[in-house]
Amino acid sequence: MIRIRCRHQILSNMAVRGAELFRAVRASLHRAYNQQHNNNNTTTTTTTTQPREQQLFFHKHLQCSETQPPPPQPPPPPFCDQVHVVQCDVRDPQAVSRCVDQMESLTGLPDVIINNAAGNFICPSERLSPNGWKSITDIVLNGTAFVTLELGKRLIQNQKGASFLAITTIYAESGSGFVVPSASAKAGVEALYKSLAAEWGRYGHRFNIIQPGPIKTKGAFSRLDPAGAFEKGMISRIPTGRLGKPAEIANLAAYMSSDYATWMSGTVVRFDGGEYVSMAGEFNDLRSVTPDQWKMMEAMIRSTKGS
């Protein structure tokens, strides 16, 4: 587990894509902070460069004999870049409790919790063993539940709200062959978050979900496409024509976890370059038909008579 404390504290439960997502979220928060700081500076400059006549008018009504610049504004608090790394096996609820104890003693309870822990491998379901099933569901579903419930209960006890974000997958909604444990566990995570969005909203908790399509990271692709044979096929069914980038999902995660999205809860955002709807449409493969073929097909259709 990794936690960053800055203007918002973030706890992220990570594996596979976790390190890339964490670094990208941190960079996104840095950019937002710097932009806000620059905007604040710009606003201060603007308010102190009014025309002299306007300044005199304002000060005259305040019974001031001459214009004076407004008092200097205190600088914004520094953007803390301190990171605490705490080891934890999310499959073990006692280990999760000890981990949260340690993190709470370091920085207090978090404002943002990102559940991104994952485990996955490709396997025909007829070759799937009970241990294979358990290894994935223990990490993805049980790990997310243990972290979410442990932190949620403590936050409720301390009367503090928080933003919870889960990273699932587009096939949590549709299901998928050859990754049955992952599809089942991710669907369970989504049910958990939707349920808690309804139940724990009264405590100031928000629960949202991102369903990413294929985002190329070393950890995920080394397990799901070890020979590199499927990447071209993935790209061919994505209308935007490319894989996702860690920085892109990090920007979305930063927004959904921030104070700009406080009315967002129980929301599932599909983030896949259009892959899901491309695969779902019955006739979407007609994209490969050439203009000449369309002309020929149109002539054939027009020449058809009867029912």
N, C-alpha and C positions, 0 to 999 in steps of 0.2 A: 504494500500500500504506500501511496505517496501523498503527502499533503503539502500544499503551498499556502502560506498565509500572507495576504497583502491587504488591499482595501476590502477584499472579500477573501474568506478562507475557503479553500477547496480541498475536499478529500476525494481522491480518485482511486477506485478499486480496479487495478489494471493487470492485463496480461495480453500477449500477442501484439495488438496494435497500441497498447497502453502508453509506452514510452513516447512514441511519435505523437500521439494525441495530446499527452501532457505537455510536451514541449511546445506544440503548436498553440494550445490554449493559453499557455503562459505568454507566448509572443503576442497573441491577439489581445490579451489584457493589457500588455505593455503599450501596444499601439493605441488602444482606446484611452488609456490614462494620459499618454503624451498628447493626444489630440485634444482631450478635455483641458489639460493644462495650457496648451497653446491658445485654445479658445478663450479661456479665462484671461490670459494675458492680453489678447486682442480686445476683449470687452473693456478691460481697465483702460487701455490706451484710448479707446473711442470715447469713453465717458470723460476723459480729462482733456480732450481737445475740442471742446465746444467753442463757438465764436465768443469773443470777449464780451460783446454786447449782451449775449444771452447769459453769460456768467454773471455779469454785473446786475442784470435784471433779477436773477435768482437771489443773489446775495443782498440786493437792496431790500427785498422783501423779508430777508432774514436778519435785517439790520446789521449787516456786515459792511465795514467801510471799504474793503477791497477784496478782490477775489483771491481765494486760496485753493490749492489743489486738494482733492479729497485725501483723507488719511490713507497711507499705504496699506494694502491688503496683506495679511500674513500669507506666507507661501503655503501651498498645499502640502499635506503630509507626504513624506517620501514613499515611493512605491517600493514596498519591501519585496525583496527577491530571495527571501530565506526559504529553503526547502528542507523539510524533515523527512527522512526516509525511514520507515518502520516496517520490518518484516512481519508478514502475517500469512497464514494459510486460511483462506476464506472458507474452506470446506469445514473448518473446525469452529463451532460457535464459541468455545472457550478461548481459542486463540484470537478470535475477532474481538471479544470483550477485553482481553488483555491489551490488544493493540489500541483500541479506543481509549482505554485508561491511560496508556502512555502518551498518546497524541493529545488527549485532553489536558494532561499535565503540562505539555509543551506549549500549546497555543489556545486552549479552550475548545469549545464545540464549534464545528464548522458552519458556514453559511451555505456552502454548496457541496453536494455529494454527487459524484459521477461514478456510476457502476458500469465499468467497462471490462470487467474480468471475463475472459472467454477461453474456451478450449474447443477444438474441433479437429476432425480428421475425416477423410473420405473413405467410405467403406460400404460395400453392398450389405443391405440389411440382413441377408441370410448368413453373412459371415460375422455379424456383430455379436460380441460376447457380452454377458452381464457386466463384466468389469469395464468394458468399453463404454457401455451405456452409462454406468455409474460415474466413471471418471469425468464425463462431460456434464452430466446433470448436476453433480456435486459442485462443480466450479460455477457453472453458468446460473443455474436456478437457485440452488441452496446457498451458494456464496453471496449472490445478490440479496437474497432474503435475509441472511444472517446479518450482513452489514447494514441493510436498510432498517431492519427492525431494532437492532442494537442502538443505532444512532437516533432513530426516530423516537424511541422511548425516552432516551436521555434528553433529547431536545424538548419533548413535551413536558417532562418533569421540570426542566429549567425555563419553561414558558418562552421558548425561542423558536421562531420559524426558520425554515431552510428550503432550499431548492434542491430537489433530487432529479437526476437525469440518468436514464438508462440508455446504453448503446446496444441495439439489438441487430436486426437484419431484415431485409425485405421478405425473406422466406419465412419469417416468424408468422406472417399473415397467410401466406399461401401454402406453407409446407414445402418440403423438397426431399426427393429421394437422395440416397447415398450420404446424407448428413442428418439422419433421422434424430439422433440424440440432441444435436444442436438446435434443429428446428423445433423440437418439442420443448426444450428448456427455454429457448428465447420466447416462444409463445407464452410460456408460464410467467416469465419476467414481465411481459406486457400486461398480462392479466393482473399480476401483483400491483403494478404501478397504477393501472386504471382503477383498481379497487381502492388503493390507498389515497388516490386523488380525491375520491368521493368521501372517504371516511376521515382523513386527516387534514383536509382543507381547513377545518375549523380551528386547527392549531397553528395555522400560518405556514403549512407545508405545501409545496407544489411538487407535482410528479409529472414529468414529461419524458418522451421517448424519441430517439432518433433511429430510424431504420436506414442504415447506409447500404448502398450497393457496393460493388467491388472497389475498394480503396487500396492501392498497392502499397503494402508495407512488407518488409522482409519476413517478419514473423508469420504473418497470415499466409503469404503466398508460398513460403517454403513448405507449408503443411498441406495446402489445398491445391497447389499447382507446382509440385516439385520439379517437373520436367519442363515447365513453361509452355505446355502444349495447349492450354485452354485460354490463355490470355487473349489471343487474337479472336477467338470465338466470343469471349466476353465483350470485347470492344465492338464487334460486329452487330450485337443486339442492343447496344446503348445508343440512342439517337444523337447524343452529343458527341459521339465518336471518340471517347477516351475514358480512362479510369479516373476515379476521384483522387484528390490530393489530401493529405493529412491536414494541411492548413485550412482547407475549405470546410471540413467538418469541425475543425477547432473553432472557426469563426461562428458557425451556427451554434455550437455548444456554448460558447461564451455568451452569445446573445440570449439563448434560452435560459441560461442560468443567472442572468444579470437582472438588475432592477428595471431594465427596459421592458421586461416581459413578465411583470408581476401578475398580469391577468391570464397568463397562459398556464393551464394545468389540465392534466388528463389528455394532453395532445400528443398525437403520433405524427411525426414529420418524416415522410419518405424522401430520402436524399440519395438519388441513384442515377441522375442524368437521364431519367425517363425509361430506365430499363424495365421496370415492373409493368408499366402500361404497354410498352413495346412488346413484351412477351405475352401479355394477356389478350391483346387484340386478335380476333380470329383471322383477319385479313391483312395484318401488318406485314407479312412476308411479301406482299405485292410491291413493296418498296424496290425489289430487285427487278421489276418489270421495266424494260426500256421503252422509250417513246414509240419506237417502231412497233414493238410488240403490243403496245396499247392501241395503236391504230388498227392493227390486225384483229385484236380482240373486240374492239368496238364494232368493226364491220361484221364480225361473226354474230355478235349479240343483236345488232340491228336486223340481220337477215333471219333471225330465229322467228318462227311463226308458231302460233298456238301456245298452249300452256306447257 
